[in-house]
Amino acid sequence: MNNESLNRTSHVVEDPIQETEAPLRVNVDVLKQRLIEQKRKDRVKRNIILSTVIVSLGALTMLTY
């Protein structure tokens, strides 16, 4: 092991306020856009699953007759 890697890993923040400091502003538009994107992805997944179930039931029905 070299000393450089040990020095890097043993670096401790001396000011505890720095660790817990959060950004003062939150961009609401970005959060809304993320929420809209997540809902869109969930809707697509749900539609794919539903259409797969319907097609599978149709295929099974066709095979039984």
mmCIF file of the N, C-alpha and C atoms, coordinates in Angstrom:
data_MODEL
# 
_entry.id   MODEL 
# 
loop_
_atom_site.group_PDB 
_atom_site.id 
_atom_site.type_symbol 
_atom_site.label_atom_id 
_atom_site.label_alt_id 
_atom_site.label_comp_id 
_atom_site.label_asym_id 
_atom_site.label_entity_id 
_atom_site.label_seq_id 
_atom_site.pdbx_PDB_ins_code 
_atom_site.Cartn_x 
_atom_site.Cartn_y 
_atom_site.Cartn_z 
_atom_site.occupancy 
_atom_site.B_iso_or_equiv 
_atom_site.pdbx_formal_charge 
_atom_site.auth_seq_id 
_atom_site.auth_comp_id 
_atom_site.auth_asym_id 
_atom_site.auth_atom_id 
_atom_site.pdbx_PDB_model_num 
ATOM 1   N N  . MET A 1 1  ? 0.836   -1.189  0.000   1.00 0.00 ? 1  MET A N  1 
ATOM 2   C CA . MET A 1 1  ? 0.000   0.000   0.000   1.00 0.00 ? 1  MET A CA 1 
ATOM 3   C C  . MET A 1 1  ? 0.873   1.241   0.000   1.00 0.00 ? 1  MET A C  1 
ATOM 4   N N  . ASN A 1 2  ? 0.444   2.220   -0.706  1.00 0.00 ? 2  ASN A N  1 
ATOM 5   C CA . ASN A 1 2  ? 1.217   3.459   -0.682  1.00 0.00 ? 2  ASN A CA 1 
ATOM 6   C C  . ASN A 1 2  ? 0.539   4.464   0.242   1.00 0.00 ? 2  ASN A C  1 
ATOM 7   N N  . ASN A 1 3  ? 1.315   5.426   0.677   1.00 0.00 ? 3  ASN A N  1 
ATOM 8   C CA . ASN A 1 3  ? 0.820   6.413   1.640   1.00 0.00 ? 3  ASN A CA 1 
ATOM 9   C C  . ASN A 1 3  ? -0.234  7.327   1.038   1.00 0.00 ? 3  ASN A C  1 
ATOM 10  N N  . GLU A 1 4  ? -0.174  7.522   -0.253  1.00 0.00 ? 4  GLU A N  1 
ATOM 11  C CA . GLU A 1 4  ? -1.128  8.427   -0.897  1.00 0.00 ? 4  GLU A CA 1 
ATOM 12  C C  . GLU A 1 4  ? -2.565  7.908   -0.763  1.00 0.00 ? 4  GLU A C  1 
ATOM 13  N N  . SER A 1 5  ? -2.758  6.618   -0.977  1.00 0.00 ? 5  SER A N  1 
ATOM 14  C CA . SER A 1 5  ? -4.111  6.073   -0.851  1.00 0.00 ? 5  SER A CA 1 
ATOM 15  C C  . SER A 1 5  ? -4.576  6.094   0.596   1.00 0.00 ? 5  SER A C  1 
ATOM 16  N N  . LEU A 1 6  ? -3.667  5.874   1.529   1.00 0.00 ? 6  LEU A N  1 
ATOM 17  C CA . LEU A 1 6  ? -4.044  5.938   2.940   1.00 0.00 ? 6  LEU A CA 1 
ATOM 18  C C  . LEU A 1 6  ? -4.421  7.354   3.343   1.00 0.00 ? 6  LEU A C  1 
ATOM 19  N N  . ASN A 1 7  ? -3.670  8.328   2.851   1.00 0.00 ? 7  ASN A N  1 
ATOM 20  C CA . ASN A 1 7  ? -3.974  9.715   3.177   1.00 0.00 ? 7  ASN A CA 1 
ATOM 21  C C  . ASN A 1 7  ? -5.326  10.123  2.609   1.00 0.00 ? 7  ASN A C  1 
ATOM 22  N N  . ARG A 1 8  ? -5.656  9.637   1.419   1.00 0.00 ? 8  ARG A N  1 
ATOM 23  C CA . ARG A 1 8  ? -6.925  9.987   0.806   1.00 0.00 ? 8  ARG A CA 1 
ATOM 24  C C  . ARG A 1 8  ? -8.106  9.392   1.599   1.00 0.00 ? 8  ARG A C  1 
ATOM 25  N N  . THR A 1 9  ? -7.971  8.163   2.048   1.00 0.00 ? 9  THR A N  1 
ATOM 26  C CA . THR A 1 9  ? -9.076  7.517   2.745   1.00 0.00 ? 9  THR A CA 1 
ATOM 27  C C  . THR A 1 9  ? -9.204  7.973   4.189   1.00 0.00 ? 9  THR A C  1 
ATOM 28  N N  . SER A 1 10 ? -8.135  8.497   4.759   1.00 0.00 ? 10 SER A N  1 
ATOM 29  C CA . SER A 1 10 ? -8.207  8.912   6.151   1.00 0.00 ? 10 SER A CA 1 
ATOM 30  C C  . SER A 1 10 ? -8.567  10.383  6.307   1.00 0.00 ? 10 SER A C  1 
ATOM 31  N N  . HIS A 1 11 ? -8.907  11.035  5.218   1.00 0.00 ? 11 HIS A N  1 
ATOM 32  C CA . HIS A 1 11 ? -9.287  12.443  5.272   1.00 0.00 ? 11 HIS A CA 1 
ATOM 33  C C  . HIS A 1 11 ? -10.640 12.574  5.977   1.00 0.00 ? 11 HIS A C  1 
ATOM 34  N N  . VAL A 1 12 ? -10.653 13.350  7.043   1.00 0.00 ? 12 VAL A N  1 
ATOM 35  C CA . VAL A 1 12 ? -11.870 13.531  7.829   1.00 0.00 ? 12 VAL A CA 1 
ATOM 36  C C  . VAL A 1 12 ? -12.270 15.000  7.757   1.00 0.00 ? 12 VAL A C  1 
ATOM 37  N N  . VAL A 1 13 ? -13.560 15.222  7.562   1.00 0.00 ? 13 VAL A N  1 
ATOM 38  C CA . VAL A 1 13 ? -14.050 16.596  7.527   1.00 0.00 ? 13 VAL A CA 1 
ATOM 39  C C  . VAL A 1 13 ? -14.054 17.121  8.949   1.00 0.00 ? 13 VAL A C  1 
ATOM 40  N N  . GLU A 1 14 ? -13.373 18.241  9.149   1.00 0.00 ? 14 GLU A N  1 
ATOM 41  C CA . GLU A 1 14 ? -13.252 18.769  10.500  1.00 0.00 ? 14 GLU A CA 1 
ATOM 42  C C  . GLU A 1 14 ? -14.462 19.585  10.911  1.00 0.00 ? 14 GLU A C  1 
ATOM 43  N N  . ASP A 1 15 ? -15.184 20.123  9.959   1.00 0.00 ? 15 ASP A N  1 
ATOM 44  C CA . ASP A 1 15 ? -16.345 20.941  10.256  1.00 0.00 ? 15 ASP A CA 1 
ATOM 45  C C  . ASP A 1 15 ? -17.606 20.107  10.053  1.00 0.00 ? 15 ASP A C  1 
ATOM 46  N N  . PRO A 1 16 ? -18.300 19.711  11.133  1.00 0.00 ? 16 PRO A N  1 
ATOM 47  C CA . PRO A 1 16 ? -19.478 18.853  10.969  1.00 0.00 ? 16 PRO A CA 1 
ATOM 48  C C  . PRO A 1 16 ? -20.639 19.538  10.246  1.00 0.00 ? 16 PRO A C  1 
ATOM 49  N N  . ILE A 1 17 ? -20.636 20.841  10.198  1.00 0.00 ? 17 ILE A N  1 
ATOM 50  C CA . ILE A 1 17 ? -21.700 21.566  9.493   1.00 0.00 ? 17 ILE A CA 1 
ATOM 51  C C  . ILE A 1 17 ? -21.596 21.317  7.993   1.00 0.00 ? 17 ILE A C  1 
ATOM 52  N N  . GLN A 1 18 ? -20.385 21.161  7.479   1.00 0.00 ? 18 GLN A N  1 
ATOM 53  C CA . GLN A 1 18 ? -20.193 20.905  6.058   1.00 0.00 ? 18 GLN A CA 1 
ATOM 54  C C  . GLN A 1 18 ? -20.860 19.601  5.621   1.00 0.00 ? 18 GLN A C  1 
ATOM 55  N N  . GLU A 1 19 ? -20.856 18.599  6.456   1.00 0.00 ? 19 GLU A N  1 
ATOM 56  C CA . GLU A 1 19 ? -21.431 17.301  6.105   1.00 0.00 ? 19 GLU A CA 1 
ATOM 57  C C  . GLU A 1 19 ? -22.936 17.371  5.926   1.00 0.00 ? 19 GLU A C  1 
ATOM 58  N N  . THR A 1 20 ? -23.612 18.125  6.770   1.00 0.00 ? 20 THR A N  1 
ATOM 59  C CA . THR A 1 20 ? -25.070 18.131  6.764   1.00 0.00 ? 20 THR A CA 1 
ATOM 60  C C  . THR A 1 20 ? -25.661 19.320  6.022   1.00 0.00 ? 20 THR A C  1 
ATOM 61  N N  . GLU A 1 21 ? -24.830 20.126  5.396   1.00 0.00 ? 21 GLU A N  1 
ATOM 62  C CA . GLU A 1 21 ? -25.321 21.307  4.711   1.00 0.00 ? 21 GLU A CA 1 
ATOM 63  C C  . GLU A 1 21 ? -26.095 20.891  3.465   1.00 0.00 ? 21 GLU A C  1 
ATOM 64  N N  . ALA A 1 22 ? -27.338 21.350  3.373   1.00 0.00 ? 22 ALA A N  1 
ATOM 65  C CA . ALA A 1 22 ? -28.202 21.026  2.238   1.00 0.00 ? 22 ALA A CA 1 
ATOM 66  C C  . ALA A 1 22 ? -28.334 22.248  1.348   1.00 0.00 ? 22 ALA A C  1 
ATOM 67  N N  . PRO A 1 23 ? -28.638 22.030  0.085   1.00 0.00 ? 23 PRO A N  1 
ATOM 68  C CA . PRO A 1 23 ? -28.848 23.191  -0.779  1.00 0.00 ? 23 PRO A CA 1 
ATOM 69  C C  . PRO A 1 23 ? -30.051 23.997  -0.300  1.00 0.00 ? 23 PRO A C  1 
ATOM 70  N N  . LEU A 1 24 ? -29.958 25.304  -0.442  1.00 0.00 ? 24 LEU A N  1 
ATOM 71  C CA . LEU A 1 24 ? -31.003 26.175  0.085   1.00 0.00 ? 24 LEU A CA 1 
ATOM 72  C C  . LEU A 1 24 ? -32.226 26.221  -0.817  1.00 0.00 ? 24 LEU A C  1 
ATOM 73  N N  . ARG A 1 25 ? -32.028 25.985  -2.120  1.00 0.00 ? 25 ARG A N  1 
ATOM 74  C CA . ARG A 1 25 ? -33.154 26.073  -3.048  1.00 0.00 ? 25 ARG A CA 1 
ATOM 75  C C  . ARG A 1 25 ? -33.351 24.746  -3.762  1.00 0.00 ? 25 ARG A C  1 
ATOM 76  N N  . VAL A 1 26 ? -34.597 24.444  -4.007  1.00 0.00 ? 26 VAL A N  1 
ATOM 77  C CA . VAL A 1 26 ? -34.946 23.251  -4.764  1.00 0.00 ? 26 VAL A CA 1 
ATOM 78  C C  . VAL A 1 26 ? -35.726 23.706  -5.986  1.00 0.00 ? 26 VAL A C  1 
ATOM 79  N N  . ASN A 1 27 ? -35.318 23.236  -7.132  1.00 0.00 ? 27 ASN A N  1 
ATOM 80  C CA . ASN A 1 27 ? -36.002 23.600  -8.358  1.00 0.00 ? 27 ASN A CA 1 
ATOM 81  C C  . ASN A 1 27 ? -37.241 22.720  -8.510  1.00 0.00 ? 27 ASN A C  1 
ATOM 82  N N  . VAL A 1 28 ? -38.400 23.299  -8.282  1.00 0.00 ? 28 VAL A N  1 
ATOM 83  C CA . VAL A 1 28 ? -39.654 22.563  -8.288  1.00 0.00 ? 28 VAL A CA 1 
ATOM 84  C C  . VAL A 1 28 ? -39.980 22.056  -9.686  1.00 0.00 ? 28 VAL A C  1 
ATOM 85  N N  . ASP A 1 29 ? -39.621 22.826  -10.703 1.00 0.00 ? 29 ASP A N  1 
ATOM 86  C CA . ASP A 1 29 ? -39.896 22.404  -12.076 1.00 0.00 ? 29 ASP A CA 1 
ATOM 87  C C  . ASP A 1 29 ? -39.166 21.117  -12.419 1.00 0.00 ? 29 ASP A C  1 
ATOM 88  N N  . VAL A 1 30 ? -37.945 20.980  -11.937 1.00 0.00 ? 30 VAL A N  1 
ATOM 89  C CA . VAL A 1 30 ? -37.181 19.756  -12.187 1.00 0.00 ? 30 VAL A CA 1 
ATOM 90  C C  . VAL A 1 30 ? -37.851 18.580  -11.486 1.00 0.00 ? 30 VAL A C  1 
ATOM 91  N N  . LEU A 1 31 ? -38.299 18.793  -10.261 1.00 0.00 ? 31 LEU A N  1 
ATOM 92  C CA . LEU A 1 31 ? -38.973 17.717  -9.530  1.00 0.00 ? 31 LEU A CA 1 
ATOM 93  C C  . LEU A 1 31 ? -40.280 17.321  -10.199 1.00 0.00 ? 31 LEU A C  1 
ATOM 94  N N  . LYS A 1 32 ? -41.021 18.306  -10.681 1.00 0.00 ? 32 LYS A N  1 
ATOM 95  C CA . LYS A 1 32 ? -42.265 18.010  -11.391 1.00 0.00 ? 32 LYS A CA 1 
ATOM 96  C C  . LYS A 1 32 ? -41.990 17.228  -12.665 1.00 0.00 ? 32 LYS A C  1 
ATOM 97  N N  . GLN A 1 33 ? -40.959 17.632  -13.383 1.00 0.00 ? 33 GLN A N  1 
ATOM 98  C CA . GLN A 1 33 ? -40.614 16.932  -14.621 1.00 0.00 ? 33 GLN A CA 1 
ATOM 99  C C  . GLN A 1 33 ? -40.209 15.489  -14.343 1.00 0.00 ? 33 GLN A C  1 
ATOM 100 N N  . ARG A 1 34 ? -39.453 15.265  -13.263 1.00 0.00 ? 34 ARG A N  1 
ATOM 101 C CA . ARG A 1 34 ? -39.079 13.900  -12.883 1.00 0.00 ? 34 ARG A CA 1 
ATOM 102 C C  . ARG A 1 34 ? -40.310 13.081  -12.540 1.00 0.00 ? 34 ARG A C  1 
ATOM 103 N N  . LEU A 1 35 ? -41.253 13.679  -11.828 1.00 0.00 ? 35 LEU A N  1 
ATOM 104 C CA . LEU A 1 35 ? -42.478 12.984  -11.465 1.00 0.00 ? 35 LEU A CA 1 
ATOM 105 C C  . LEU A 1 35 ? -43.292 12.626  -12.705 1.00 0.00 ? 35 LEU A C  1 
ATOM 106 N N  . ILE A 1 36 ? -43.396 13.553  -13.642 1.00 0.00 ? 36 ILE A N  1 
ATOM 107 C CA . ILE A 1 36 ? -44.129 13.296  -14.882 1.00 0.00 ? 36 ILE A CA 1 
ATOM 108 C C  . ILE A 1 36 ? -43.453 12.182  -15.665 1.00 0.00 ? 36 ILE A C  1 
ATOM 109 N N  . GLU A 1 37 ? -42.136 12.208  -15.730 1.00 0.00 ? 37 GLU A N  1 
ATOM 110 C CA . GLU A 1 37 ? -41.382 11.177  -16.460 1.00 0.00 ? 37 GLU A CA 1 
ATOM 111 C C  . GLU A 1 37 ? -41.577 9.808   -15.809 1.00 0.00 ? 37 GLU A C  1 
ATOM 112 N N  . GLN A 1 38 ? -41.564 9.762   -14.484 1.00 0.00 ? 38 GLN A N  1 
ATOM 113 C CA . GLN A 1 38 ? -41.750 8.498   -13.773 1.00 0.00 ? 38 GLN A CA 1 
ATOM 114 C C  . GLN A 1 38 ? -43.160 7.955   -14.002 1.00 0.00 ? 38 GLN A C  1 
ATOM 115 N N  . LYS A 1 39 ? -44.162 8.824   -13.976 1.00 0.00 ? 39 LYS A N  1 
ATOM 116 C CA . LYS A 1 39 ? -45.534 8.387   -14.225 1.00 0.00 ? 39 LYS A CA 1 
ATOM 117 C C  . LYS A 1 39 ? -45.682 7.853   -15.642 1.00 0.00 ? 39 LYS A C  1 
ATOM 118 N N  . ARG A 1 40 ? -45.020 8.510   -16.591 1.00 0.00 ? 40 ARG A N  1 
ATOM 119 C CA . ARG A 1 40 ? -45.076 8.065   -17.987 1.00 0.00 ? 40 ARG A CA 1 
ATOM 120 C C  . ARG A 1 40 ? -44.469 6.674   -18.128 1.00 0.00 ? 40 ARG A C  1 
ATOM 121 N N  . LYS A 1 41 ? -43.342 6.448   -17.473 1.00 0.00 ? 41 LYS A N  1 
ATOM 122 C CA . LYS A 1 41 ? -42.695 5.136   -17.534 1.00 0.00 ? 41 LYS A CA 1 
ATOM 123 C C  . LYS A 1 41 ? -43.586 4.068   -16.895 1.00 0.00 ? 41 LYS A C  1 
ATOM 124 N N  . ASP A 1 42 ? -44.207 4.398   -15.761 1.00 0.00 ? 42 ASP A N  1 
ATOM 125 C CA . ASP A 1 42 ? -45.099 3.451   -15.102 1.00 0.00 ? 42 ASP A CA 1 
ATOM 126 C C  . ASP A 1 42 ? -46.294 3.121   -15.986 1.00 0.00 ? 42 ASP A C  1 
ATOM 127 N N  . ARG A 1 43 ? -46.826 4.117   -16.673 1.00 0.00 ? 43 ARG A N  1 
ATOM 128 C CA . ARG A 1 43 ? -47.976 3.911   -17.554 1.00 0.00 ? 43 ARG A CA 1 
ATOM 129 C C  . ARG A 1 43 ? -47.609 2.994   -18.717 1.00 0.00 ? 43 ARG A C  1 
ATOM 130 N N  . VAL A 1 44 ? -46.415 3.197   -19.281 1.00 0.00 ? 44 VAL A N  1 
ATOM 131 C CA . VAL A 1 44 ? -45.965 2.350   -20.383 1.00 0.00 ? 44 VAL A CA 1 
ATOM 132 C C  . VAL A 1 44 ? -45.788 0.913   -19.911 1.00 0.00 ? 44 VAL A C  1 
ATOM 133 N N  . LYS A 1 45 ? -45.180 0.726   -18.747 1.00 0.00 ? 45 LYS A N  1 
ATOM 134 C CA . LYS A 1 45 ? -45.002 -0.621  -18.200 1.00 0.00 ? 45 LYS A CA 1 
ATOM 135 C C  . LYS A 1 45 ? -46.347 -1.301  -17.979 1.00 0.00 ? 45 LYS A C  1 
ATOM 136 N N  . ARG A 1 46 ? -47.293 -0.570  -17.416 1.00 0.00 ? 46 ARG A N  1 
ATOM 137 C CA . ARG A 1 46 ? -48.605 -1.125  -17.142 1.00 0.00 ? 46 ARG A CA 1 
ATOM 138 C C  . ARG A 1 46 ? -49.312 -1.508  -18.438 1.00 0.00 ? 46 ARG A C  1 
ATOM 139 N N  . ASN A 1 47 ? -49.194 -0.668  -19.471 1.00 0.00 ? 47 ASN A N  1 
ATOM 140 C CA . ASN A 1 47 ? -49.820 -0.972  -20.760 1.00 0.00 ? 47 ASN A CA 1 
ATOM 141 C C  . ASN A 1 47 ? -49.188 -2.197  -21.409 1.00 0.00 ? 47 ASN A C  1 
ATOM 142 N N  . ILE A 1 48 ? -47.888 -2.326  -21.308 1.00 0.00 ? 48 ILE A N  1 
ATOM 143 C CA . ILE A 1 48 ? -47.210 -3.494  -21.879 1.00 0.00 ? 48 ILE A CA 1 
ATOM 144 C C  . ILE A 1 48 ? -47.662 -4.764  -21.177 1.00 0.00 ? 48 ILE A C  1 
ATOM 145 N N  . ILE A 1 49 ? -47.735 -4.726  -19.864 1.00 0.00 ? 49 ILE A N  1 
ATOM 146 C CA . ILE A 1 49 ? -48.165 -5.906  -19.109 1.00 0.00 ? 49 ILE A CA 1 
ATOM 147 C C  . ILE A 1 49 ? -49.606 -6.259  -19.445 1.00 0.00 ? 49 ILE A C  1 
ATOM 148 N N  . LEU A 1 50 ? -50.480 -5.276  -19.494 1.00 0.00 ? 50 LEU A N  1 
ATOM 149 C CA . LEU A 1 50 ? -51.886 -5.516  -19.785 1.00 0.00 ? 50 LEU A CA 1 
ATOM 150 C C  . LEU A 1 50 ? -52.062 -6.076  -21.196 1.00 0.00 ? 50 LEU A C  1 
ATOM 151 N N  . SER A 1 51 ? -51.377 -5.504  -22.156 1.00 0.00 ? 51 SER A N  1 
ATOM 152 C CA . SER A 1 51 ? -51.516 -5.996  -23.528 1.00 0.00 ? 51 SER A CA 1 
ATOM 153 C C  . SER A 1 51 ? -50.936 -7.402  -23.668 1.00 0.00 ? 51 SER A C  1 
ATOM 154 N N  . THR A 1 52 ? -49.870 -7.710  -22.939 1.00 0.00 ? 52 THR A N  1 
ATOM 155 C CA . THR A 1 52 ? -49.300 -9.059  -22.963 1.00 0.00 ? 52 THR A CA 1 
ATOM 156 C C  . THR A 1 52 ? -50.291 -10.070 -22.398 1.00 0.00 ? 52 THR A C  1 
ATOM 157 N N  . VAL A 1 53 ? -50.955 -9.715  -21.326 1.00 0.00 ? 53 VAL A N  1 
ATOM 158 C CA . VAL A 1 53 ? -51.949 -10.613 -20.730 1.00 0.00 ? 53 VAL A CA 1 
ATOM 159 C C  . VAL A 1 53 ? -53.110 -10.828 -21.693 1.00 0.00 ? 53 VAL A C  1 
ATOM 160 N N  . ILE A 1 54 ? -53.583 -9.777  -22.313 1.00 0.00 ? 54 ILE A N  1 
ATOM 161 C CA . ILE A 1 54 ? -54.719 -9.893  -23.236 1.00 0.00 ? 54 ILE A CA 1 
ATOM 162 C C  . ILE A 1 54 ? -54.344 -10.737 -24.447 1.00 0.00 ? 54 ILE A C  1 
ATOM 163 N N  . VAL A 1 55 ? -53.164 -10.502 -25.008 1.00 0.00 ? 55 VAL A N  1 
ATOM 164 C CA . VAL A 1 55 ? -52.722 -11.289 -26.172 1.00 0.00 ? 55 VAL A CA 1 
ATOM 165 C C  . VAL A 1 55 ? -52.528 -12.746 -25.776 1.00 0.00 ? 55 VAL A C  1 
ATOM 166 N N  . SER A 1 56 ? -51.997 -13.004 -24.599 1.00 0.00 ? 56 SER A N  1 
ATOM 167 C CA . SER A 1 56 ? -51.801 -14.383 -24.139 1.00 0.00 ? 56 SER A CA 1 
ATOM 168 C C  . SER A 1 56 ? -53.127 -15.094 -23.965 1.00 0.00 ? 56 SER A C  1 
ATOM 169 N N  . LEU A 1 57 ? -54.094 -14.410 -23.385 1.00 0.00 ? 57 LEU A N  1 
ATOM 170 C CA . LEU A 1 57 ? -55.429 -15.012 -23.220 1.00 0.00 ? 57 LEU A CA 1 
ATOM 171 C C  . LEU A 1 57 ? -56.070 -15.275 -24.580 1.00 0.00 ? 57 LEU A C  1 
ATOM 172 N N  . GLY A 1 58 ? -55.893 -14.358 -25.494 1.00 0.00 ? 58 GLY A N  1 
ATOM 173 C CA . GLY A 1 58 ? -56.436 -14.567 -26.845 1.00 0.00 ? 58 GLY A CA 1 
ATOM 174 C C  . GLY A 1 58 ? -55.783 -15.739 -27.535 1.00 0.00 ? 58 GLY A C  1 
ATOM 175 N N  . ALA A 1 59 ? -54.466 -15.854 -27.404 1.00 0.00 ? 59 ALA A N  1 
ATOM 176 C CA . ALA A 1 59 ? -53.747 -16.974 -28.018 1.00 0.00 ? 59 ALA A CA 1 
ATOM 177 C C  . ALA A 1 59 ? -54.173 -18.303 -27.400 1.00 0.00 ? 59 ALA A C  1 
ATOM 178 N N  . LEU A 1 60 ? -54.335 -18.329 -26.091 1.00 0.00 ? 60 LEU A N  1 
ATOM 179 C CA . LEU A 1 60 ? -54.791 -19.564 -25.438 1.00 0.00 ? 60 LEU A CA 1 
ATOM 180 C C  . LEU A 1 60 ? -56.195 -19.923 -25.870 1.00 0.00 ? 60 LEU A C  1 
ATOM 181 N N  . THR A 1 61 ? -57.050 -18.923 -26.037 1.00 0.00 ? 61 THR A N  1 
ATOM 182 C CA . THR A 1 61 ? -58.409 -19.176 -26.485 1.00 0.00 ? 61 THR A CA 1 
ATOM 183 C C  . THR A 1 61 ? -58.405 -19.740 -27.897 1.00 0.00 ? 61 THR A C  1 
ATOM 184 N N  . MET A 1 62 ? -57.585 -19.191 -28.763 1.00 0.00 ? 62 MET A N  1 
ATOM 185 C CA . MET A 1 62 ? -57.503 -19.691 -30.140 1.00 0.00 ? 62 MET A CA 1 
ATOM 186 C C  . MET A 1 62 ? -56.960 -21.103 -30.190 1.00 0.00 ? 62 MET A C  1 
ATOM 187 N N  . LEU A 1 63 ? -56.030 -21.440 -29.313 1.00 0.00 ? 63 LEU A N  1 
ATOM 188 C CA . LEU A 1 63 ? -55.441 -22.779 -29.306 1.00 0.00 ? 63 LEU A CA 1 
ATOM 189 C C  . LEU A 1 63 ? -56.413 -23.834 -28.765 1.00 0.00 ? 63 LEU A C  1 
ATOM 190 N N  . THR A 1 64 ? -57.286 -23.440 -27.873 1.00 0.00 ? 64 THR A N  1 
ATOM 191 C CA . THR A 1 64 ? -58.214 -24.421 -27.307 1.00 0.00 ? 64 THR A CA 1 
ATOM 192 C C  . THR A 1 64 ? -59.354 -24.759 -28.242 1.00 0.00 ? 64 THR A C  1 
ATOM 193 N N  . TYR A 1 65 ? -59.689 -23.908 -29.197 1.00 0.00 ? 65 TYR A N  1 
ATOM 194 C CA . TYR A 1 65 ? -60.794 -24.200 -30.121 1.00 0.00 ? 65 TYR A CA 1 
ATOM 195 C C  . TYR A 1 65 ? -60.306 -24.688 -31.420 1.00 0.00 ? 65 TYR A C  1 
# 
